[in-house]
Amino acid sequence: MAKAIKRYWPIFVLPTFLAFILGFIAPFIMGIYLSFCKFTTVTDAKFIGFSNYLKIFTDPSFVHSLWYTALFTVVSVILINVLAFTVALLLTKGFKGTNVFRTVFFMPNLIGGIILGYIWQLLLNGILLYFNRTLTYSSTYGFWGLIVLMCWQQVGYMMIIYIAGIQNISGDLIEAAKIDGANSRQILRNVTIPMVMPSITICTFLTLTNSFKLFDQNLALTNGEPSKMSEMLALNIYNTFYGRTGWEGVGQAKAVVFFILVAIIALAQNKLTRRKEVQQ
């Protein structure tokens, strides 16, 4: 079997590899090229150098979206991971009904972002209506509305990962800590958290990238209102590309900058947390 796999693996890999090239690599390279062009369609692209990139940071909506997205990412990453880890700790205590609770917490992750956005728009606007406010009254309401939505959607998914990490901790370590006189807080800080660092790395990476790339929930919940003050980076790029005539190249340049920014932050986070795993 091993010899057959070594001999014929290109036959099995080739279809997937071709699909990857056609569906990702080719559009990605074309997108980088178009970011240096002025165009309305890919057939009339005219190379203009770095002009599109120079326009990016003179666009106040992009700068605001950048800082708004960065703040949203910091808050959502902290809240989602803290809540997910707390719920995971509670659901690994062995009481009855834990499987039911795990299912209930995980279910929101199965709902699409657009649908979630409209559901929470109705719920939150219904609550805010008692105070004569709406989600689009100011960017602050939209910001916390998105935070609530993201936490509700992703806490359950991250909880599953944390539960797997906690259950993987050897019982001997916990028993040894108790014998040495460690209380619950000391066990959590010195045993549990260090041993679930791989899970923390994965969950932090997922929440970080998901928060930066957030689009459909932002579109459904606030659509950037009022006056694009609750517009995040992905939605800003979309509106630039499709909503501003003659700015297609600028929108593509924003997309390239967005990709580089997310890649750098995600790789840096992954390296830092994985280094912590080695230390532990």
C-alpha positions as CSV (number, residue, x, y, z in Angstrom):
1,M,0.0,0.0,0.0
2,A,2.8,2.4,0.9
3,K,4.6,1.7,-2.4
4,A,1.4,2.3,-4.3
5,I,0.8,5.6,-2.6
6,K,4.3,6.8,-3.2
7,R,4.0,5.9,-6.9
8,Y,0.5,7.2,-7.6
9,W,0.2,10.2,-5.2
10,P,0.5,12.8,-8.0
11,I,-2.7,11.4,-9.6
12,F,-4.7,11.9,-6.4
13,V,-3.1,15.3,-5.5
14,L,-3.3,16.8,-9.0
15,P,-7.1,17.5,-9.1
16,T,-7.1,19.3,-5.7
17,F,-3.9,21.1,-6.6
18,L,-5.4,22.4,-9.9
19,A,-8.5,23.5,-8.1
20,F,-6.4,25.3,-5.5
21,I,-4.5,27.1,-8.3
22,L,-7.6,28.1,-10.2
23,G,-9.6,29.0,-7.2
24,F,-7.0,30.8,-5.0
25,I,-3.5,31.2,-6.4
26,A,-4.5,32.7,-9.8
27,P,-7.1,35.1,-8.4
28,F,-4.7,36.1,-5.7
29,I,-1.9,37.0,-8.2
30,M,-4.4,38.7,-10.4
31,G,-5.7,40.7,-7.5
32,I,-2.2,41.9,-6.6
33,Y,-1.6,43.0,-10.2
34,L,-5.0,44.8,-10.4
35,S,-4.1,46.8,-7.2
36,F,-1.5,48.6,-9.3
37,C,-4.1,49.3,-12.1
38,K,-7.0,51.5,-12.9
39,F,-9.9,49.4,-14.2
40,T,-13.6,48.7,-14.3
41,T,-13.2,45.1,-15.5
42,V,-10.2,42.9,-15.6
43,T,-10.0,43.3,-19.4
44,D,-9.4,47.1,-19.4
45,A,-6.9,47.3,-16.6
46,K,-4.3,50.1,-17.1
47,F,-1.1,50.0,-15.0
48,I,-0.7,53.2,-12.9
49,G,1.9,52.2,-10.3
50,F,1.4,53.0,-6.6
51,S,-1.3,55.6,-7.1
52,N,-4.0,53.4,-5.6
53,Y,-1.9,52.7,-2.5
54,L,-1.2,56.4,-2.1
55,K,-5.0,57.1,-2.0
56,I,-5.6,54.5,0.7
57,F,-4.4,56.4,3.7
58,T,-5.8,59.7,2.4
59,D,-9.2,58.1,2.6
60,P,-10.6,59.0,6.1
61,S,-13.2,56.2,6.0
62,F,-10.4,53.6,5.6
63,V,-8.4,55.1,8.5
64,H,-11.5,55.1,10.8
65,S,-12.4,51.6,9.8
66,L,-8.9,50.4,10.6
67,W,-8.9,51.8,14.1
68,Y,-12.5,50.7,14.6
69,T,-11.7,47.1,13.5
70,A,-8.5,47.0,15.7
71,L,-10.5,48.1,18.8
72,F,-13.3,45.6,18.0
73,T,-10.7,42.8,17.6
74,V,-9.0,43.5,20.9
75,V,-12.3,43.5,22.8
76,S,-13.9,40.6,21.0
77,V,-10.8,38.4,21.3
78,I,-10.5,39.0,25.1
79,L,-14.2,38.5,25.8
80,I,-14.7,35.5,23.6
81,N,-11.8,33.6,25.0
82,V,-12.4,34.5,28.6
83,L,-16.1,33.5,28.3
84,A,-15.3,30.3,26.4
85,F,-12.6,29.2,28.8
86,T,-14.9,29.9,31.8
87,V,-17.8,27.9,30.3
88,A,-15.4,25.1,29.4
89,L,-14.2,24.9,33.0
90,L,-17.8,24.7,34.2
91,L,-18.7,22.0,31.7
92,T,-15.8,19.8,32.7
93,K,-16.9,19.5,36.3
94,G,-18.8,16.3,35.6
95,F,-22.3,17.3,36.6
96,K,-25.4,16.0,34.8
97,G,-26.6,17.5,31.6
98,T,-23.2,18.8,30.4
99,N,-23.6,17.3,26.9
100,V,-26.9,19.2,26.5
101,F,-25.3,22.4,27.6
102,R,-22.4,21.9,25.2
103,T,-24.8,21.4,22.3
104,V,-26.8,24.5,23.2
105,F,-23.7,26.7,23.5
106,F,-22.4,25.3,20.2
107,M,-25.6,25.7,18.1
108,P,-25.2,29.5,17.4
109,N,-22.1,28.7,15.4
110,L,-24.2,26.7,12.9
111,I,-26.2,29.8,11.9
112,G,-25.0,31.9,9.0
113,G,-23.6,35.4,9.7
114,I,-26.1,37.3,7.7
115,I,-29.0,35.6,9.4
116,L,-27.4,36.2,12.8
117,G,-27.0,39.8,12.0
118,Y,-30.6,40.3,11.1
119,I,-31.8,38.3,14.2
120,W,-29.7,40.4,16.6
121,Q,-30.6,43.6,14.8
122,L,-34.3,42.9,15.6
123,L,-33.5,41.9,19.2
124,L,-31.2,44.7,20.0
125,N,-33.2,47.4,18.3
126,G,-36.2,46.1,20.2
127,I,-34.4,46.6,23.5
128,L,-32.9,50.0,22.5
129,L,-36.3,51.2,21.4
130,Y,-37.3,51.5,25.1
131,F,-34.6,54.2,25.3
132,N,-35.5,55.8,22.0
133,R,-32.3,54.6,20.5
134,T,-31.2,52.2,17.7
135,L,-28.0,50.4,16.7
136,T,-27.4,53.0,14.1
137,Y,-27.9,55.9,16.6
138,S,-24.1,56.1,17.1
139,S,-21.1,53.9,16.3
140,T,-20.9,53.0,20.0
141,Y,-24.2,51.1,19.9
142,G,-23.2,49.4,16.7
143,F,-19.8,48.4,18.2
144,W,-21.3,46.7,21.3
145,G,-24.0,45.2,19.2
146,L,-21.3,43.5,17.1
147,I,-19.5,42.4,20.2
148,V,-22.7,40.8,21.6
149,L,-23.3,39.0,18.3
150,M,-19.7,37.7,17.9
151,C,-19.6,36.5,21.5
152,W,-23.0,34.7,21.2
153,Q,-21.8,33.1,17.9
154,Q,-18.3,32.1,18.7
155,V,-18.1,31.3,22.4
156,G,-19.6,27.9,21.9
157,Y,-17.1,26.9,19.2
158,M,-14.1,28.0,21.2
159,M,-15.6,26.3,24.3
160,I,-15.4,22.9,22.4
161,I,-11.7,23.5,21.8
162,Y,-11.0,24.5,25.4
163,I,-12.9,21.5,26.7
164,A,-10.7,19.2,24.6
165,G,-7.6,20.9,26.0
166,I,-8.8,20.7,29.6
167,Q,-9.9,17.0,29.3
168,N,-6.4,16.2,27.9
169,I,-4.7,17.3,31.2
170,S,-3.4,14.4,33.1
171,G,-5.3,13.7,36.3
172,D,-1.9,12.9,38.0
173,L,-0.8,16.5,37.7
174,I,-4.0,17.8,39.4
175,E,-3.7,15.2,42.1
176,A,0.0,16.1,42.7
177,A,-0.9,19.8,42.9
178,K,-3.6,19.1,45.5
179,I,-1.2,16.9,47.5
180,D,1.3,19.8,47.5
181,G,-1.4,22.0,49.0
182,A,-2.4,24.0,46.0
183,N,-5.9,25.5,46.1
184,S,-8.3,25.8,43.1
185,R,-6.9,29.2,42.1
186,Q,-3.3,28.0,42.2
187,I,-4.2,24.9,40.2
188,L,-5.9,27.0,37.6
189,R,-3.0,29.4,37.2
190,N,-0.1,27.0,37.5
191,V,-1.5,23.8,36.0
192,T,-4.6,24.2,33.9
193,I,-3.8,27.4,32.0
194,P,-0.2,26.3,31.1
195,M,-1.4,22.9,30.0
196,V,-4.1,24.3,27.7
197,M,-1.8,26.7,26.0
198,P,-2.1,24.8,22.6
199,S,-5.9,25.4,22.8
200,I,-5.4,29.0,23.7
201,T,-3.1,29.4,20.7
202,I,-5.8,27.9,18.4
203,C,-8.7,29.9,19.9
204,T,-6.8,33.2,19.9
205,F,-5.8,32.7,16.3
206,L,-9.3,31.9,15.2
207,T,-11.0,34.8,17.1
208,L,-8.3,37.2,16.0
209,T,-8.6,36.4,12.3
210,N,-12.4,36.1,12.4
211,S,-12.8,39.5,14.1
212,F,-10.5,41.2,11.6
213,K,-12.3,39.6,8.6
214,L,-15.8,40.3,9.9
215,F,-18.1,41.3,7.1
216,D,-21.5,39.7,6.9
217,Q,-22.5,40.4,10.5
218,N,-21.4,44.0,10.1
219,L,-23.3,44.3,6.8
220,A,-26.5,42.9,8.3
221,L,-26.4,44.5,11.8
222,T,-25.5,48.2,11.0
223,N,-24.3,48.3,7.3
224,G,-21.7,50.8,8.6
225,E,-24.3,53.4,9.8
226,P,-24.4,56.1,10.9
227,S,-22.3,57.7,8.2
228,K,-19.9,54.8,8.0
229,M,-18.9,55.2,11.6
230,S,-19.5,51.5,12.4
231,E,-18.0,50.3,9.1
232,M,-15.3,47.7,9.6
233,L,-12.4,47.0,7.2
234,A,-13.9,44.3,5.1
235,L,-17.1,46.3,4.6
236,N,-15.1,49.4,3.8
237,I,-13.2,47.5,1.1
238,Y,-16.5,46.1,-0.3
239,N,-18.1,49.6,-0.4
240,T,-15.0,51.1,-2.0
241,F,-14.8,48.5,-4.7
242,Y,-18.5,48.3,-5.6
243,G,-19.8,51.6,-4.4
244,R,-17.4,54.2,-5.6
245,T,-17.0,54.6,-9.4
246,G,-13.4,54.7,-10.5
247,W,-12.1,53.4,-7.2
248,E,-12.0,49.7,-8.1
249,G,-8.2,49.8,-8.1
250,V,-8.2,51.5,-4.7
251,G,-10.5,48.9,-3.3
252,Q,-8.3,46.2,-4.6
253,A,-5.2,47.9,-3.1
254,K,-7.1,48.1,0.2
255,A,-7.7,44.3,0.0
256,V,-4.0,43.6,-0.5
257,V,-3.1,45.8,2.5
258,F,-5.8,44.1,4.5
259,F,-4.4,40.7,3.6
260,I,-0.9,41.7,4.6
261,L,-2.1,43.3,7.9
262,V,-4.1,40.3,9.0
263,A,-1.3,37.9,8.0
264,I,1.3,39.8,10.0
265,I,-0.8,40.1,13.1
266,A,-2.0,36.4,12.9
267,L,1.6,35.1,12.4
268,A,2.9,37.3,15.2
269,Q,0.2,36.1,17.6
270,N,0.8,32.5,16.7
271,K,4.5,32.8,17.2
272,L,4.1,34.4,20.6
273,T,1.6,32.0,22.0
274,R,3.5,28.9,20.6
275,R,6.6,30.2,22.3
276,K,4.6,30.3,25.5
277,E,3.8,26.6,25.0
278,V,7.5,25.7,24.7
279,Q,8.3,27.6,27.9
280,Q,5.6,25.7,29.8
